[in-house]
């Protein structure tokens, strides 16, 4: 889909569709127009998530916007103010018990872990199809293709394993939600490949160059 078509979806108020189309374009095109489409649809999506009460998802989008900001042209001076408005809206949504900085640090760890996992998979020859794909309140961290298999990946990141390993956080309830999201994706995209569910765990401190990565392939997900 072109940037013109994406902005047309945005104009029609189709927030989720425009955001998803922009993400797919930005995955293969980091040019100025694609970056602009990614930025503005992400702004819309962040506000949409806040209205839906999806605070953690909104926070992840905010951090992605923060990384994207330096690459977006701002000829009319609208980009920075739009970003700052989102920041204020997000801060208002956080409770005193879980302040913005605390949640932001937690989300930064999660986003860093996903970046590590994506780079790891790409180095193994996987083609990344989707990141943070959502089916309602359920999400899939990474969707990739490896040879003739579509691989759905759950990423878990921890500073250490003092309170259990990251994969232990993927309990039966989480796996049930993932199964529903995977089934939705397969039907929605009319997937004709074989499918697999993997877990990738990343253990280390934020930004460390050599985190511990464990890749568990073909994990049982109550199919």
N, C-alpha and C positions, 0 to 999 in steps of 0.2 A: 504494500500500500504506500502511496506517495504522501509527502508531507501535506500537500494540498487536500488530499482526501481525509487525512487525519484531522486537519483543522476544520474541515467541513463537519466531521462527526462531532467535534468539540462544539461547533456553532449550534448543532442540533441538540445539544445537551446530553449526548451519549457518552458520558464521562468514562465509564469502564471500558467501553469498546475503543474509544480514542486512546486511552492510556495503554491498553493492551497492544493496539496497533503500533503506537509510538515505541513501545518497548521492543517489539519485534524488529522494527526498522533500525532502532538505535543499536541493536545487537550486531548489526552488520555495517552500519554507517554512522560514524562519529563526526560527520560534517556539521557545519553551522546550522543548516536548516533542520536536520534530524535532531541536533542537540536542542534547538529551540522548541521543536515539537515535543520532545521528551520533557523538557522543563515545564512547559505550560500545561501539558496534560497531567504531569505529576502534581503540579499545584492544584489542579482541579480535583485530582484523586485524593490528595491529602485532606482537602476540605470535605469531600464526600465521606471519607472514612471517619472523620471527626463527627460528622452529623449522624453516622451510623453507630457511633460508640466504639469503633475499632481503633483504639488509641495506640496500641503497639504497632499496628500496621501503618498508621499515620506517622508514627515516630520513625519507622524505618524509611518511609518515603522522604521524610524531612532530612535524614542523614544522607540519603542518596542525592537529594537536591543540593545539599551543602557541597558535595563532591563535584556536582555538575556545574554549579554556579560560575566558576571561573571560565568555563568554555562556552557560555551562552552570550551572544551579542546583545548589547543593551543600548541600542542607538537612541531610543526614546526615553531612557531612564526609568523604565517600568519594572525591570527584572529584579533589582535589589529590593525595592519597596514591596513587591509581591512576595518575595522570600521572607522578608521581615514580618509581614502581616501573618504569614503562616506560622512563623515562630511564635508570635504573640498568641495566636489562637491555640496552638499546641500547649503552651505553658498554662493557659487558663484551664485546660482540660485535666491537667494533672492535679491530683489531690496533695494535701500537705504531707500525708503519710508516705507517698511515693513521689518525691520531687522530680522535677524535670531532669536535673543533672544526673540523678541516680538512674532513672530509667534510660536516659540517653547513653550512659556508660554500658548498661546491660545490652542495649540494642546495638551499640557499636561493636561489642564482642560478637554478637550474632552475625552482623553484616560482615565483619572481618573473617569469621569462620567460613561463611558462604563464599567469600572471595577466594580464600585458600582452597576450598573444595572445588570451585570452578576451575581454577588454574591447574589443580592436580588432575582433574578429569581431562581437561584440554591437552595436557602433556601426555596423557594416555591415548589420545586420539578420539575422545568423545566429542560430539558436536552438541553444543548447548542450544537447546530449543527454547526453553522458557526458564525464567527465574521468578520465584514468589508468585506462582500461578494460583489464583484464588477461585474457589467454588463456594460462594457464600462466605461463611466464617471459617471454612477449612482452607488450608493452603498447602502447596507442595513447593519445597524450597528450590529444587532444581529438576528440570526435565531434560534429558539428553538422549541422543541416539548413538548407539555403539554397534557398528556393523548393521545387522538386521533386527536389532532389539531397541525398544524404547525403554529407557531406564528412568525410574522415578526415584529421586534421592532426597532423603531426610538428612539434614545436617545438624549436628549437635556440637556446641562449643562450650568448653569449660576452661577455667584457669588451671584447675588441677582435678584430681580424682578423689579428693579427701572425703567427699560426700556421695560417693558412688560414681560409676563411669557414665559418660554422656549417653551411651546407648540405653542405659537403664531408664532414661527419661522418656524413651519411646515405648510407653506402656500400652496395654491392650486398648485403652480408650483412644489414645493417639493413633494407634494403628487402624482402629475402626474408622476414625475420621479420614485418615489417609486413604483407606480403601474406597470410601465413598467419593473422595475427591478424584482419585485415579479413575474410577468407573465413569465419573462425569466427563473427565478429560477425554477418555477413550471414545466415548459416544459422541461428544461434542466435535472432536477432531476427526472422527471416523477412522481411527487408527487401525491399520491392517497389519502391523508388525507384531511380533511377540513382545511381551512386556515383562519387566522385572522391577522389583523394589529393593533398593540398596540403602544402607545407612553409612554415612561418613562422619566420623568423630574427629574433632580438632581440639587438641589440648595444648594450651600455652598462654602466654600473656599477649595482650593486644599488640599486634604489629611485629611480634617476634619473627625473625627470618626462618627459624627452623622448628615449627610446631610439630607435635606428634600427630600423625594422621593415621587413622585406622579405617579401612574400607571393607565393609561387610556386604558381600554380594548376595543377591537372591534371598533376601530375608523373608521369612514366612509372614504374611500379612492377613491371614484368615481369608484367603481367596475362596 
